[in-house]
Amino acid sequence: MIYIDAHCHLLDEGEFDLAKTAGVNQIICNATNPKDWQKVLALKSTIHAIGIHPWHVSDLPKDVMIDLEKLLKQNPDTHIGEIGLDKCKNDFYKQEEIFMLQLELAQKLNRPVHVHCVRAWGEMLPILKGHKDLKYLFHGFSGDKNVIRFLSDYDAYFSVNRSSKIPLIPIDRLLIESDAPDSIPSPANLPFLYLQLGVNAEQINQNFQRFLNGR
């Protein structure tokens, strides 16, 4: 059985080795701020995503977007993430500014984006209208059926580690994540999570390959 971890933040190669032993075939590791970009890019066992999380938009280096673009150009297989909006945190206008700049960079470089959205769908969806041609992974999906409907003609996928949102998500757009170490301690626990959620591992793998390689 092949398992996929669509989203985590671990920086421990030993944990990834354990996950592979458990059957976790591919893992995406996201950096959330400039301090972690090089650490994630140095990992040998994961697909990389680097970006500025909405929790980290304050006190950014002056040339942060220039630095991000430079690293992405040097690493052409790297995604952009984790980025997004979060109404539970401060500096929301700054969040919007940084989010839009990163979407523009994703469009310029043709990179998939990994999106965090908490209580901000009303603000996010109008922004996404200007970036309809991007490939999206909405991690820890917290939206409702109206969000799914809005995104139905986008190249959008949705990753979860709880069962409550699964009935809303089209079966061919569903992905599973550990969000380790914040939600589940390790990607090695994914076989148990798949069993708990009652999802088809082969279907999730097919969805993931389409996310990586095309619609």
Helices and strands as residue ranges (DSSP letters): E 3-8, H 13-21, E 24-30, H 34-41, E 47-50, G 54-56, H 64-74, E 79-86, H 92-109, E 113-118, H 121-128, G 129-131, E 135-139, H 145-150, G 151-153, E 155-160, G 166-168, G 171-173, E 174-176, G 187-189, H 190-197, H 201-213
